[in-house]
Amino acid sequence: MENLLILVASLAALIYGADLIINQSEKIALRFGLSEYLIGATLIALGTSLPEMAASISASINNHPELAVSNIIGSNFFNISLVLGVVLLLAKGGVKPDRDFFEKDSSWALFPVLFFVAIALEGQINRVAAFALLLLMFGYVLFLIRYDKTSLDTDLADKDGNFNWLKVSVLALIGFVLVVKGADYTVLSASAIAKSFGVSEWVVGVLLVAFGTSMPELVVSIVAAVKGKADMAVGNVIGSNMANVTVALGLAAMANPIKLDFSKYTFDITLMVIATLMLVFITANKMYSKPAGISLLAMLVIFLNHLAISVS
């Protein structure tokens, strides 16, 4: 019970810390005239992925490779099945994004996943593969900047004198400390829970840790959907999944190469790939409908049922 309370408190610190960093980063970006779309596709997506990044990096450094990878696998799956599924069901007036996500974004979410599968089959994610993952994210950001014609508009920059560098810096630093410490205790408590219940760290990571670290994406996307901001809701899922596989997993493997027995977790990894393919299919056919949302949630039920069977 004590470890579960520590896990909940640690995840809360992770999420609150990430929220502080997101808000302050957005203020800095607006200060320099970056467009709201570019902020959402990069800073917000990276910001909502901070819990996954911190948890996976900490797990890798502390020699918990299963937690490092399962957190990413589970989070990406939850983002598509739960977050996007709920968005499609709750979106005000339906989801009718102005942006063509298939043409400009969803393929970027698929490439890193397929690359991850390829290197995972080799049994290890080394630093060369980690660097390649980070390059994919760098390429995506360059792509966004190139095609976002209003990516930098100095006329929109905040020059009214209300910007307070000291306040922004202090709040961002507090957020960073909360994220780092929250990640450490999340990993320690999750590992302890796995041992006390006799289940693998993979199961704890792919369920408890992954669900907890997916909460920022869930909250941000649902709020955006209810407000009728479909582009932000769908874009957050795509951008966050991209950041999870490239930056979070890339930095975790860069800190400490990760060994992985692919054969042990074929079902979970395959289901994540299928979910990603469904994301591509939905964006390609513009199937932003309630039936599509129900289909995604049905995948979540299959996933949870598999975990229940594996634990019992």
N, C-alpha and C positions, 0 to 999 in steps of 0.2 A: 504493500500500500504506500509506503514511504517513497519508494522509487517511482511509482506512478504519479504521485503528487509532484515530485521533483521534475519528472518529464513534462507534466502539464505546465508547471511554472517556467521551465526552460523554454518550451515552445512559445509561451506567452511573451517571454523576454525577447526571443528571436523575432516574433512577428511585430511587436511594438518597436523594437530597435530598427527593423527593416522599414517600418512606416515612417519613423523619424528621418532616416536616410533618404527615403523616396521624396518626402516633402521638401527637405532642404536642397536636395539635388535639383528638384523641379524649380525651386526659387532661383538657384544659381543659373540654370539653363535659360529661364525666362529673362533673367538679368542681362544675358548676352544675346537675347533675341532669337533663340532657337524656337522653331514652330512647335505647336502643341502636338502635332502628329509625330514628329521626330522624337519628342520627349516621351510620348506614350510608347512608341515602338522600341525605344532603346532604354532610357532611364527607368521608366515604370516597369517594363518587362524584366530588366536586370534587377531592379529593386525588389520586385515580388519574388525573384528567384534567390535573393540573398539568403534566406533561411536554408534552402537546399544547398547552396554553395558552402555556407559556413558549416553545416552539419556534415556534408560529405568530405570536405577538406579536413575537418577535425577527426572524423572517423578514419580517414586514410593515414593521417599523421600518427594516430594512436593504434595503428595496425588492426583496424576493424574493416577490412575490405568489403565484407558482405553488406555492412551498414552503408558504406560509401556509395556502392552501386545500387542497392535495393531502394535507397531513398530517391535516387534519380528515376529509376524504373517506375516505382509506385507513384511518384509525384507527376510524372508525365502522363501516366495512365489516368490518374484522378483529374488532372487538368482537362483532359479531353472527355472522358466518360461522365464525370460528375459536374465539373465547372461548365463546360460547353453544353452538356446535356441540360443542366438547370437554366442556363442562359437562353437556350432555344425554347424552353417551356415558359419562361417568365418575361421574355423581352416585350416591352411595351409596344404595341402595334406591330408585332412581328419583327424579325431580324431582316433588315433590308440595307445591308452595307453599301456605301457608295464605292468603296475600294474593291477591286478585283483581287481577292486574297489568293486565288489559285494562281493567277498569272505572276503575282509579285511576292507572295509570302509562303504559301503552304509547302511548296517544293523545298524551301529553305529549312522547313521543320522536318522534312522527310530525309534529306541527305545525311544529316548528322546521325540519325537513328540507324540508317542502313550502314553507315561507316562504323558506328559503335558495334553493331552485330558482327561485321566482318572482323574487327580486331578482337572482339570478345571470343570468337571461335578459335582464335590463336591461343587463348588461355591467359593472356596478360595485356593490360593497357599500359604500355611503357611511356617514357617521356617523349619519344618521337611521335607516337600516336596522339599523346596529349597536346603537343604543340600543333599538330594538324587540326585537332578539334578547335583549338583557340583561333587558328587561322580562319576556320569556317565562320566563326562569329565575327571576326574582323571584316571578312568579305561581305557578310550580311549588312553590317553597319555602313560600309562604304556604298553598298547597293542602295540602301535606304536614303543616304545623303544625296546620292546622284539623282535619284528619281523623285525626291521630295523637293520640288522647286522652291519651296519657301523655307528650306531647312535653316537658313540664316537670314534674318531680316533685322538689321540694326534699328530700323524705325520702330519695331515692336519692342525693342529692349526696354527694360525697366530702368528709367533714368530719373525717376521722380524723387530720388533721395530717401525713400522709405526703406531701402534695402540695408540690412544691418549685418555686416560681415561677421562681427563677433558673435551675435546671437545664432546665426546660421551655422557657424563653425562649431560652437559649443554643442548645439543640439545634434549636429551630425556626428560629433565625437562621442556623445552619450549613446547615440544609436549604434555606432560601431562597437562600443564596449559591450552593449547589451547583446548584439548579434554574436560576437566572439564568445563571450561567457555563456550565453544561452546555448550555443552550439556545443561547447565542451560538455556541459551538464546534460544536454539532450543525448549525446552519444553515451556518456557514462551510465545514465539512468536506463536508457534503452537496452544497453548491453546487460545490465543487472537484471532487468525484467525478463530478458530472454533466458538467462541462466536460471532464475527462480521458477519460471514456468516450464523449463525444459524444452523450449522451442528455439529454433535457430535465430540468429541475429538478422538473417535475411527476412524472415516473416515479420519480426518487429519493425524492421526498417521499411519494408514495402507496405506495411499497413499503418502502424501508429505514427512513426516519424514522417513518412511520406504524406499521410493525411494532414498531420499538423502543419508541415511546411507548405502545404498547398492552400492553407487557409487565406493567405494574402491574395492569391489569384482568385479564389472563390469570392471573397468579399468585394474586391475591385471590379470583377467582371459582373457580378450580380447588380451592384449599384449602377454600373454603366448601362446594363441591359434595362433596368427599371426606368432609367432616365432617358431611354431611347437612343443611347450612344452605342449603336451596334458595332461600328468600326473599332471602337476602343475595347469592347468586350471580347470580340473574336480575335482582334490583334493582340490582346494581352495574353491569350492562351497560346497563340502561335509563337509570339516573341519569348514568352516565358519558357516554353518547351525547348525552343532553340537555345536559350541561355543555359537551361539545365544540363543538356547533353554536352554542349561545347565548352562553356565556361566553368560550370560547377564540376563536371566530371573531368574536364581538362586540367583544371587547377589541382583537383584532388590527386590525379595521376601524376601531375608534375611534381607535387610535394612528395609523393611516395608511390612508385609504380604499383598498380593493383593487379593481383592475381585473381582469376575468376574461372570457376568450373562451369562452363556454359551448359553442359548437359544436365546439371542439377536444377537449373532454373529456366529450362527451355520454355515451359508453359507461360511463365510471367513475362519473359522477354518477347515471346511470340505474340502475346496478347497486346503488349505495348505497340509492337509493329503494326498489328491489325488496327488498333485504335488510331494510329497515325495515318494509316492508309484510308481509314474512314473519314478522317479530317480532310485529307486531300480530296476524296470523293465528294464530300459535302460541299467544299468550296468550289470544286470544278463544276458541279452541277447546280450550284447556288441553292442547295436544299436546306435552307435555313428555316426549317419547319418544326412543328411540335412532334410529328412522327419520327423525325431524325433525332430529336432530343430523347424521345422514349427509347429508341434503338441504342443510343449511347448509354443510357442508364441501365438498359438490359445487360450490356456488356459488363457494367459495374457489378451487377448481381452475380453474373457468371464468375467474375474475378473473386468476389467475396466468398462465394460458395466453394471455390477451389481452395482458398486459404483455410476455410473452416474444416474442410476434409483433410487437408495436409496437417493441420494442428491436432485433430482428433486421433 
